Amino acid sequence: MIDVGEVWEIGEDQSYDTNDVISPSKRAVISEMPPVRSLPALTGIPVSFVSAGEGHFIVQSVTGQLYTWGLNNFGQLGLGDVASRVQPTLISELHHYVIKKVVCGAFHSLVLTRAL
């Protein structure tokens, strides 16, 4: 049996390098953020699995599609580039595979597919 639900975001949705300094004005914006937010890009998409890495995320929909967002400096989002994303983005390259499991590492991601 698969549990299905929505994805909610908790905390700041941007990653900062350990050398970054968050300005007082940015800190004020963060403190006024709601503690829990839905992700508009995933509205209406039933999700069966979520994985989080060091600064990136992958969710799997009940139909097997993978959506990813976050830091991408090592290509860990699987989108064919190194541009970071702030909104969940479909990994279209894997659309013809049956996804069995997804795991995010610190700076990489792994996808296990069913043998064809």
N, C-alpha and C positions, 0 to 999 in steps of 0.2 A: 504494500500500500504506500502511496506517495502522499505526503502532506503538501497541500497547495496553498499559496497565500500571496500577499503583496510584500514588496520590499519597502522598508522604512529606513530613513537615514537618521543617525543620531550623532550630534557633534558637528564640528567644522568640516565642510566638504572640500577643503583644499589642503594639500600637503605642503609642508614647509621644510626646507633644508634646515639642518640643525644650526647652521650659521645665520639663518634668517632671523630678523627681529620683527615682531609684530608691532606695528605702530599703535599708539593709544587710540587713534580713531578706528583702526581695524578691530582692536580689542573691544571697543564699544559696540561695533556692529555685531561681533560674535556673541557678546553678552546679551544682545537683544534678539538673537535668533531663537525660533521655537526649539524646544529640546528634541522634538521628533518631527521629521518632515517626510512626506511621501516623495517619490521620484517621478516627476511628470512623464519622463520618457518611458517609464514602465507601466503607466496607468492602463489598466485593462488587460495586462499580460500576466496570466497566472504563472507564478514562479515556483519551481519545485526544489531548487538548490541554490545556495549562495556560498561563494568562497572569497576570502579576503587575503591579500598579500601585504607586503610592506606599505604600499601606497596605491594599490590597484584592486579591482574587484571584478568578479565574473559571476553572473547569475545564469541559470539554465531555466528556460520556460518549460511548461509541461509538454509542449510540442517539440522540445529538443533544441530549440534555438538558443545560442549563447549571446549574451550582451555583456560588454566590458567597458570599464571606464577607470580613470585615475592616472597615475604617473605611467609613462611609457618610454622612459629614456633607454631601455634595453629591448624594446619591442615586445614587452610582456603582455600587451593587450591583444596581440595576434591580428592586428589590422594592417600589417604590411608597411608600417612606418614607425617613427619614434615620436610622433606628436601625442601629447597627453590629451585626455578628453575629460570634460567636466560632466558630461551626460552619458548615460548608458548608450552604447553603440553596438549594433548587430555585427557579429563576426560572420560575414556572409561566405567566407572561404570554406567554412565547414558545413554548409547547408546540405550537402549530399551524404553526410555521414550520420550514423546513429551514435549519439553521444552517451556513453555509459557513466563517466565520472569526470569531474573537473576539479583541479587543485591549483591554488595560487601559492607560489613560493615567494620569497622575499623580492626577487627581481626577475622572476620567470613564471610561466604558467604551464600546466600539463593537462592534456585532454586525452582521455582514454576512449577509443571508439570500438564499436563492435566489429568483429571481422566480417568482411563482405563475402 
